[in-house]
Amino acid sequence: MSDKITRRDFIKSMAVTTAGIYGLQLLDDNIAFAQTGNIIAVAQGPLEKGADREAIKKTTKQAIMALGGMSKFVSKGSKVLIKPNIAWNRTPEQAANTNPFVVEAVVEMCLEAGAKKVTVLDYTINPAQVTYDRSGIKSAIEKTKASLEFVDDRKFKEKSIPNGQILKSWIIYQDALDADVFINLPIAKHHSLTKLSLGIKNYMGLIKSREEIHTRIDQKLADLATVIKPHLTIMDAYRVLTANGPNGGTPKDVKLIGQVIAGVDRVAVDAYTATLFGLKGDQIGYIKASNTMGLGEINLSKVKIQNVKVA
């Protein structure tokens, strides 16, 4: 697919083509799905409840419902891969990893939509046996029928990046490329190198030789984004790390914002999330580079922001 063809246009054209065979209802469903490319949903949770499990889950689910529900993305029998940030040996209160209650809510919605298998994984920085547990994500997943897996080195494969400006190929976790539905589930946080670690930066947990990405990182992340293509990005901005990222550790650096942002357009989701830190999307190099490559919309005035207030 050419970079000049937007994800929305591609899905809509497929819907129109397919409808002649499968009928008007499928056309309506696919067009509705396509239209979410112009929308990001911002669900505001009740701050007075703090980081309450049920409040976080409800906020997460309301963000996805504002896009039409998980059934717009996950069909019955689908195999779903969910990629949170579980990189660090940190507790949920330290906001270095995706909140476990956000992960739990997304898993539940995928299963309710009829997913045959839901897999959750990350290629972690600290040992996964430790981070999966201390992050609270292992405990959250054990409450569901999803599978929390460690990465398998045999599944990292060399992938051509034909449209990359710097990277022409890289070793990427194949399951993320092959999944029927790939959901990117980052946490919003400060990062010492890229200013912020958001959705596109979360792809680092799907690749080998990460240290080699650190030089000219912004364009390299945009190059990776031309082949790593989540169907849905759900941003955990409930409790965010405002300084000393990406791993943090000091409670004073954590701020309760109480938002979950969801959308098909990963550039728009990242650009909106940057505003929570007092920044614009074009001040974050990899967001700007991804927009320049035609991977999404950075100008929020061109994006419909569906605000949802959760009681």
Solvent accessible surface area in square Angstrom, and as a share of the most:
residue,aa,sasa,rsa
1,M,109,0.49
2,S,57,0.37
3,D,44,0.23
4,K,190,0.81
5,I,80,0.40
6,T,67,0.39
7,R,64,0.23
8,R,65,0.24
9,D,68,0.35
10,F,85,0.36
11,I,21,0.11
12,K,70,0.30
13,S,60,0.38
14,M,98,0.44
15,A,0,0.00
16,V,87,0.50
17,T,95,0.55
18,T,31,0.18
19,A,14,0.11
20,G,76,0.73
21,I,133,0.67
22,Y,148,0.56
23,G,31,0.30
24,L,124,0.61
25,Q,123,0.55
26,L,60,0.30
27,L,34,0.17
28,D,72,0.37
29,D,58,0.30
30,N,37,0.19
31,I,39,0.20
32,A,34,0.26
33,F,30,0.12
34,A,1,0.01
35,Q,83,0.37
36,T,6,0.03
37,G,14,0.13
38,N,72,0.37
39,I,34,0.17
40,I,0,0.00
41,A,0,0.00
42,V,4,0.03
43,A,0,0.00
44,Q,44,0.19
45,G,3,0.03
46,P,9,0.05
47,L,84,0.42
48,E,147,0.66
49,K,108,0.46
50,G,23,0.22
51,A,34,0.26
52,D,60,0.31
53,R,78,0.29
54,E,98,0.44
55,A,6,0.05
56,I,0,0.00
57,K,17,0.07
58,K,98,0.41
59,T,0,0.00
60,T,0,0.00
61,K,49,0.21
62,Q,65,0.29
63,A,0,0.00
64,I,0,0.00
65,M,105,0.47
66,A,32,0.25
67,L,8,0.04
68,G,38,0.37
69,G,4,0.04
70,M,5,0.02
71,S,78,0.50
72,K,55,0.23
73,F,16,0.07
74,V,1,0.01
75,S,71,0.46
76,K,184,0.78
77,G,39,0.38
78,S,11,0.07
79,K,107,0.45
80,V,4,0.02
81,L,5,0.03
82,I,0,0.00
83,K,3,0.01
84,P,0,0.00
85,N,15,0.08
86,I,0,0.00
87,A,10,0.08
88,W,37,0.13
89,N,50,0.26
90,R,55,0.20
91,T,34,0.20
92,P,30,0.19
93,E,103,0.46
94,Q,33,0.14
95,A,2,0.01
96,A,0,0.00
97,N,5,0.03
98,T,1,0.00
99,N,6,0.03
100,P,4,0.03
101,F,52,0.22
102,V,0,0.00
103,V,0,0.00
104,E,1,0.01
105,A,0,0.00
106,V,0,0.00
107,V,0,0.00
108,E,39,0.18
109,M,14,0.06
110,C,0,0.00
111,L,52,0.26
112,E,132,0.59
113,A,25,0.19
114,G,25,0.24
115,A,11,0.09
116,K,148,0.63
117,K,94,0.40
118,V,2,0.01
119,T,13,0.08
120,V,0,0.00
121,L,0,0.00
122,D,3,0.01
123,Y,45,0.17
124,T,16,0.09
125,I,89,0.45
126,N,44,0.23
127,P,85,0.54
128,A,17,0.13
129,Q,126,0.56
130,V,62,0.36
131,T,0,0.00
132,Y,5,0.02
133,D,85,0.44
134,R,106,0.39
135,S,1,0.00
136,G,18,0.18
137,I,0,0.00
138,K,87,0.37
139,S,56,0.36
140,A,2,0.02
141,I,5,0.02
142,E,120,0.54
143,K,121,0.51
144,T,25,0.14
145,K,186,0.79
146,A,16,0.13
147,S,38,0.24
148,L,46,0.23
149,E,47,0.21
150,F,107,0.44
151,V,35,0.20
152,D,38,0.19
153,D,91,0.47
154,R,194,0.71
155,K,72,0.30
156,F,19,0.08
157,K,100,0.42
158,E,112,0.50
159,K,72,0.30
160,S,68,0.44
161,I,0,0.00
162,P,98,0.62
163,N,71,0.36
164,G,3,0.02
165,Q,116,0.52
166,I,47,0.24
167,L,10,0.05
168,K,122,0.52
169,S,41,0.26
170,W,34,0.12
171,I,63,0.32
172,I,0,0.00
173,Y,2,0.01
174,Q,53,0.24
175,D,43,0.22
176,A,6,0.05
177,L,46,0.23
178,D,94,0.49
179,A,23,0.18
180,D,79,0.41
181,V,6,0.03
182,F,2,0.01
183,I,0,0.00
184,N,0,0.00
185,L,0,0.00
186,P,1,0.01
187,I,4,0.02
188,A,0,0.00
189,K,1,0.00
190,H,49,0.22
191,H,16,0.07
192,S,89,0.57
193,L,91,0.45
194,T,7,0.04
195,K,105,0.45
196,L,4,0.02
197,S,6,0.04
198,L,1,0.00
199,G,0,0.00
200,I,0,0.00
201,K,19,0.08
202,N,6,0.03
203,Y,0,0.00
204,M,15,0.06
205,G,6,0.06
206,L,1,0.00
207,I,0,0.00
208,K,48,0.20
209,S,43,0.28
210,R,36,0.13
211,E,117,0.52
212,E,96,0.43
213,I,0,0.00
214,H,85,0.38
215,T,95,0.55
216,R,173,0.63
217,I,10,0.05
218,D,49,0.25
219,Q,35,0.15
220,K,19,0.08
221,L,0,0.00
222,A,0,0.00
223,D,0,0.00
224,L,0,0.00
225,A,0,0.00
226,T,9,0.05
227,V,20,0.12
228,I,0,0.00
229,K,78,0.33
230,P,2,0.01
231,H,51,0.23
232,L,0,0.00
233,T,0,0.00
234,I,0,0.00
235,M,0,0.00
236,D,1,0.00
237,A,0,0.00
238,Y,0,0.00
239,R,35,0.13
240,V,0,0.00
241,L,0,0.00
242,T,55,0.32
243,A,35,0.27
244,N,90,0.46
245,G,4,0.04
246,P,27,0.17
247,N,50,0.26
248,G,15,0.14
249,G,25,0.24
250,T,53,0.31
251,P,105,0.66
252,K,163,0.69
253,D,9,0.05
254,V,30,0.17
255,K,112,0.48
256,L,61,0.30
257,I,21,0.11
258,G,0,0.00
259,Q,24,0.11
260,V,0,0.00
261,I,0,0.00
262,A,0,0.00
263,G,0,0.00
264,V,5,0.03
265,D,21,0.11
266,R,18,0.06
267,V,0,0.00
268,A,0,0.00
269,V,0,0.00
270,D,0,0.00
271,A,1,0.01
272,Y,29,0.11
273,T,0,0.00
274,A,0,0.00
275,T,56,0.33
276,L,42,0.21
277,F,43,0.18
278,G,69,0.66
279,L,44,0.22
280,K,137,0.58
281,G,6,0.06
282,D,77,0.40
283,Q,84,0.37
284,I,0,0.00
285,G,28,0.27
286,Y,0,0.00
287,I,0,0.00
288,K,109,0.46
289,A,15,0.12
290,S,0,0.00
291,N,43,0.22
292,T,103,0.60
293,M,20,0.09
294,G,39,0.37
295,L,27,0.13
296,G,20,0.19
297,E,48,0.22
298,I,33,0.17
299,N,64,0.33
300,L,44,0.22
301,S,101,0.65
302,K,139,0.59
303,V,17,0.09
304,K,119,0.51
305,I,54,0.28
306,Q,65,0.29
307,N,106,0.54
308,V,32,0.19
309,K,175,0.74
310,V,7,0.04
311,A,91,0.70
